[in-house]
Amino acid sequence: MKQGTPAIRDIALIGVWAALTFGVKLVLAPVIGVELVSLLLAVFTVVAGFGRGIAAALVFTSITVLESAYYGAGDWIVLYYINWPLLTVLTRVFLKKGSGELRAAVLLGLFGLLFDLPSGGIKLVLFGPVYALTYLISGIPFDLAHGASNFITALFLFRPLADRLDRLKSGIWKI
């Protein structure tokens, strides 16, 4: 095998995973509070490793930020660059290979529930405490749905996705 091959394989793998995650995000965008980005990034981080996980989170975020050309830019861009890499760090700390679905469900459920807290901090700095508090309070129904959705999807899909990706890893990519 040539010396540069693993790095090229990593770049391709990270790009494909980020694109897959972005595609799933687009498909589920009409369903309020439901997303699989958290689940996919957590599974990828557990199976492919922290470095690849954080790289996939940053590439996914950068692709998503390109949407601002269509939807418009906002402070959500900063939030995404905080939250998605943060998720990979939390995944690295709290989930390991072989982690059960309940552990993953609790982590991802809490992540979804608290997703807007960094945004509240951004709004506090940019617009003041009244706006930040109003934003956080008005988002409670969405945050509850987001947390519940993440919990349920992780409970049922984390282990099967991680097992399948692990089999692909050992059979095809040999990371």
N, C-alpha and C positions, 0 to 999 in steps of 0.2 A: 504494500500500500504506500502511496506517495505521502510525503511528510505533511503537506497542506490539506489533505483530504478530510480529516476530522473537523477542522475549522470550517471548511466549505459545507460539510454535512450539517454542522450546527447552525450555520447561517440559514441554510435552506429549511431546516427543521423549525427554527424559530419563526421564520417568515411564513411558513405554511400554517403553523399553529396560530400565529397572530391573525392571519387572514381568515382562518376558520372561525376564530373567536369573534372577529369583526362581522363576518357573515351571519353568525348565530345572533349577534346583537341586533343586526338589521332586521332579521326575520321576526324577532320577538319584540321589536320596538313598539308595535301597536298595543301590546299587552302591558298595561300599567303595573309597575312594581315587580314584573317578572323578568329576570335575566339569567343567563347561564354563563356570563363572563366570569363571575366569581368562581363558579364551579370549575370551568375549564382552566382558568389560570391556576387554581389550587391543585387540580389533578396534574397538570403539566409540571408544576413546581415539585410536587412529591415524586413523580416518576422520573422526570428528566433532570432534576437537580435545581438548586437555588439560582445558580448563575444563568442557566437557560430560562428559568421561570421569570426572573426579573427582566431579562432581555426581551422575552415574549411580551411581558406587561408593558414595557416601554415602546416596543414596536406597535403593539395593539393601540396604545394610547396615541401614538403619533399618527397612525392611520385614522383613528377616530377624530383627531383634531383637524385633519384635512376636511372633515365634514363641515367645519366652520365656514368654509368657502360657500357652502350651500345654505346652511341653517343660521349662520352668523356666529361670531365669536362671543365669548362671555367668560365670566369668572369660573365657569365649569371646567375650562381647560386646565386651570391650576389644580382644581379638585381632582381631575383625572390623573394628573401627574403625581399627585400625593397618594390617592387611594389605591390605584392598581399596583404600584410597586410596594406600598405598605401591605397589601394583601399577600404578596409573595413573601415578605418578611414574616408576617404572622403565620403563614403556612409553614415556613421553614422552622419556626419556633414551636408550633403546636401540633403539626402533623408530620408523621414519618411514614415510610413505606410500611404497609400493614396496619396503619391507623384505621380504626373502625369508622363506619359510616355515622355513628352517633357523635363521635368527636368532631368529625368534619361538619356535620349538620349544625352543631352548636357554634363552632367557629364561624361558619358562613352565615348562619342566622344572625349572630351578633354583628357581624360585619355589615350585613344588609340593614339591620336595624339602626346602626350608628353611622351609616354611610355619609349622611349629610353633616355630621359634626364638624369635619374640617371646612366644609363650605360655610358653616355658620361662623367659624373663625375668620375666614376670608372676608365675609360680609361685614363682620365686626370691624375689621381693619379698614375696609373700603367705605362702608356706609354708616357705621355706628351701631350702638347696642340695640336700639329700638328695632331697626331693620333686621338685624341678625336674629333677635329673639322672635320677631314676627315670622321670619322665614322658617326658623326651626319649628315653631308651633304649627304653622300652616302645613308643614311637611309631615307631621306625625302620621296621618292616615297612609301616606305613601310609604313611609319608613316601616310601619307595621306590616304592610303588604310585602315590601321588599324583604324584610327579615324572615317572615313566614315562608315566602316563596323560596328563598335561599335555603332555609332549613329543610323544607320538604324535598326540594330537588337534590340536595346533598344526601339526605337520608336514603333516597332511592337510587341515585345515580353515581354517587362518589365511588363506591367500591367497584361496581361493574366497569365504569370508565377507567379507573386506575388499573384494574386487573387487565383490561383489554389493551391499554396503552403499554403496560409493562410487558405483555406478551409480544406486542409489536416491536418494542424496544429490543427485546432479546432475540427476536427472530429476524428483524429487518435492519434496524439501524445499528444495533450493537454499540450503543453509546458507552 
